[in-house]
């Protein structure tokens, strides 16, 4: 058999599968080191599960059974302006604000709590089974101005219609070729989804169309010394102030809230 024919035959038999994948598909995302702009006090008893800005203040959802809360917090002092305690059987998770409503996820309770944004008074709940029968846990939530975006600890993010609470689409988050699981607290900032990864001191910056991690924000150098050896006191709180273009981060039982900027 002529050499050319032999080559064509080998390609047809699957030899082309041995060719390397394009570099753009498998390349590791760049890493950006967070730079502290300012440090603020944060309540050490707050097991932060969700963080969002609201009219110059922070709205924080906390977790753990018998101790989950929804708190409106003054940034400069770290003190609660409004404080709504969950029932003892609730393990609170991520929070977001959509129009005049606050949505607070629960971990394994099977529903999302709804509050009035001005008073933090209860307005009911939405069952996870009504959103997606496969949705068993709530971890993080944010929105992009059109859809609620929800994480459940897997590598998948669900985009949910905020009027019907039906899933519009799902994206799988990958860094290079690796699926990134344990996606936790979420925030949407300047066209990207920012996500904490449970037990990691870095934040994933995610393209909301493809699910590709476009950048990692390194935060290990800002972990407070008071919680340096506390495995459960993980980075878990991201809040973007779109009006002032400020980014805040904190963690579970951290004594500090940081305003950060990003540099290479």
C-alpha positions in Angstrom: 0.0 0.0 0.0 1.4 3.4 -0.9 2.5 5.5 2.1 -0.1 8.2 1.5 -2.9 5.7 1.4 -1.5 4.0 4.5 -1.6 7.4 6.4 -5.2 8.1 5.3 -6.2 4.7 6.4 -4.6 5.1 9.8 -6.4 8.4 10.3 -9.7 6.9 9.4 -9.0 4.1 11.9 -8.7 6.6 14.7 -5.1 7.8 14.8 -6.3 11.4 14.6 -7.6 11.0 18.2 -4.0 10.9 19.4 -3.5 14.5 18.2 -3.2 17.0 21.1 -6.2 19.2 21.9 -5.9 22.9 21.0 -4.0 24.8 23.6 -6.8 27.3 24.2 -9.1 24.5 25.4 -6.7 23.0 27.9 -4.7 26.0 29.1 -4.9 26.8 32.8 -6.6 30.2 33.6 -4.4 33.0 34.8 -4.1 33.8 38.5 -4.7 37.3 39.9 -3.6 38.2 43.4 -6.1 40.2 45.4 -4.9 43.4 46.9 -6.5 44.7 50.0 -8.0 48.3 49.7 -9.5 48.4 53.2 -10.4 46.1 56.1 -13.6 46.4 58.0 -14.8 44.6 61.2 -16.9 41.4 60.7 -19.0 39.6 63.3 -17.0 36.5 64.4 -20.2 34.7 65.2 -21.5 35.1 61.6 -21.0 31.8 59.7 -21.2 33.6 56.4 -23.0 31.7 53.6 -24.1 34.6 51.4 -23.2 38.3 50.9 -24.7 41.0 48.8 -24.7 44.8 48.8 -27.9 46.8 49.3 -28.1 50.6 49.3 -24.6 51.1 50.8 -24.9 48.3 53.3 -24.4 44.5 53.3 -27.0 41.8 53.4 -25.5 38.7 54.9 -27.0 35.2 55.2 -25.4 32.9 57.8 -25.6 29.2 58.3 -25.6 26.3 60.9 -28.7 24.8 62.5 -30.1 26.9 65.4 -27.9 29.8 64.4 -28.9 30.8 60.8 -29.8 34.4 60.2 -30.4 37.1 57.6 -28.7 40.4 58.6 -28.5 43.9 57.2 -25.1 45.1 58.2 -23.4 48.5 58.4 -20.1 48.1 56.5 -18.0 50.4 58.6 -18.9 48.9 62.0 -20.0 45.4 61.1 -23.1 45.7 63.2 -26.5 44.6 62.3 -29.1 47.1 61.4 -31.8 44.5 60.9 -31.6 40.9 62.0 -34.0 38.1 61.1 -33.4 34.7 62.8 -34.3 31.5 60.9 -36.1 28.7 62.7 -33.8 26.3 64.4 -34.3 23.5 61.8 -33.0 25.7 59.0 -29.4 25.7 57.7 -29.1 29.0 55.8 -27.0 29.3 52.6 -26.6 31.9 49.8 -28.6 35.1 49.4 -29.4 37.5 46.6 -31.8 40.4 46.0 -34.2 40.5 43.1 -36.3 43.6 42.8 -38.2 43.9 46.2 -37.4 40.4 47.4 -34.6 38.7 49.2 -34.0 35.0 48.4 -32.1 32.9 50.9 -31.2 29.3 50.1 -31.4 26.6 52.6 -28.9 23.7 52.5 -31.0 20.5 52.8 -34.4 21.8 53.9 -35.6 21.6 50.3 -36.7 25.2 49.8 -35.6 28.8 49.2 -36.9 31.4 51.7 -38.4 34.7 50.4 -38.3 38.0 52.3 -39.3 41.7 51.8 -36.1 43.6 51.1 -37.0 46.6 53.2 -38.2 44.8 56.4 -36.8 41.3 56.1 -40.2 40.0 56.9 -41.0 36.5 55.5 -42.9 36.3 52.2 -43.0 32.5 52.0 -40.8 30.0 50.2 -40.1 28.3 46.9 -39.6 24.5 46.9 -36.5 23.2 45.1 -38.6 20.4 43.6 -40.7 23.0 41.8 -37.5 24.4 40.3 -35.9 21.1 39.3 -36.8 17.7 40.7 -33.0 16.9 40.7 -32.2 19.9 42.9 -31.6 18.5 46.4 -29.3 21.2 48.0 -28.9 24.9 47.9 -25.4 26.4 48.2 -25.0 29.8 46.4 -27.3 32.2 44.5 -26.9 35.4 42.5 -28.5 37.0 39.4 -27.3 38.6 36.2 -30.2 41.0 35.8 -32.2 38.5 33.9 -32.0 35.1 35.7 -31.3 33.8 39.1 -28.1 31.7 39.1 -27.9 28.9 41.6 -25.2 26.4 42.8 -25.8 23.1 44.5 -22.3 22.0 45.3 -21.7 20.3 41.9 -19.9 21.7 38.9 -23.3 22.9 37.4 -24.9 26.3 37.7 -28.6 26.6 37.0 -30.1 29.8 35.4 -33.6 30.2 36.7 -36.5 32.4 35.6 -37.2 34.7 38.5 -40.9 34.9 37.7 -41.7 31.2 37.0 -38.8 29.7 38.9 -38.2 27.2 36.1 -34.7 26.3 34.9 -33.8 28.2 31.7 -30.3 26.6 31.1 -27.5 24.9 32.9 -23.8 25.4 32.4 -20.9 23.2 33.6 -18.0 25.0 35.2 -14.5 24.0 34.0 -11.0 25.2 34.6 -9.1 24.1 31.5 -10.4 20.5 31.1 -11.2 20.0 34.8 -14.8 20.3 36.1 -14.9 22.5 39.2 -17.1 21.1 41.9 -18.0 22.5 45.4 -19.1 25.8 43.8 -20.4 27.7 46.8 -21.3 31.4 47.4 -21.9 33.3 44.1 -21.8 36.9 42.9 -22.3 38.4 39.5 -19.9 41.3 38.7 -19.1 43.1 35.4 -20.4 40.3 33.2 -18.7 37.4 35.2 -19.9 35.0 37.8 -17.6 34.9 40.8 -17.7 31.7 42.9 -16.2 30.5 46.1 -15.0 27.0 46.0 -15.5 25.2 49.3 -12.2 24.7 51.2 -10.2 26.7 48.7 -8.7 30.2 49.3 -9.4 31.4 45.8 -12.4 32.6 43.8 -13.3 31.4 40.3 -14.2 34.0 37.6 -16.7 32.2 35.3 -17.9 33.0 31.8 -21.7 32.8 32.1 -22.1 31.6 28.6 -19.5 28.8 28.4 -18.9 28.0 32.0 -15.2 28.4 31.5 -13.1 29.7 34.4 -11.4 32.7 32.8 -9.3 33.7 35.9 -8.7 32.7 39.5 -8.5 35.3 42.3 -5.9 34.2 44.9 -7.0 35.0 48.4 -4.8 32.8 50.7 -2.6 35.8 51.8 -5.6 37.6 53.2 -6.9 34.8 55.3 -7.0 36.2 58.9 -4.5 34.8 61.4 -7.3 34.3 63.9 -8.8 31.5 61.7 -5.6 30.3 60.1 -5.9 26.8 61.5 -9.7 26.5 61.5 -10.6 24.3 58.6 -14.3 25.2 58.6 -13.6 29.0 58.6 -13.4 29.1 54.9 -13.5 31.9 52.4 -17.2 32.3 51.7 -18.6 35.7 51.0 -18.5 37.9 47.9 -20.4 41.1 47.4 -20.1 43.5 44.4 -21.3 47.1 44.8 -22.1 47.9 41.2 -22.8 51.6 41.8 -19.4 52.2 43.6 -17.5 49.5 41.7 -16.3 47.9 44.9 -15.7 44.3 45.7 -16.0 42.9 49.2 -15.0 39.4 50.5 -15.1 37.6 53.8 -15.4 34.1 55.3 -17.2 31.9 57.8 -16.5 33.3 61.3 -13.9 35.7 59.9 -13.2 38.8 62.1 -12.6 40.9 59.0 -14.4 42.0 55.8 -12.1 43.0 53.0 -12.5 45.5 50.2 -10.2 44.3 47.5 -8.9 45.2 44.1 -7.3 42.8 41.6 -3.8 42.9 40.2 -1.7 40.5 38.2 
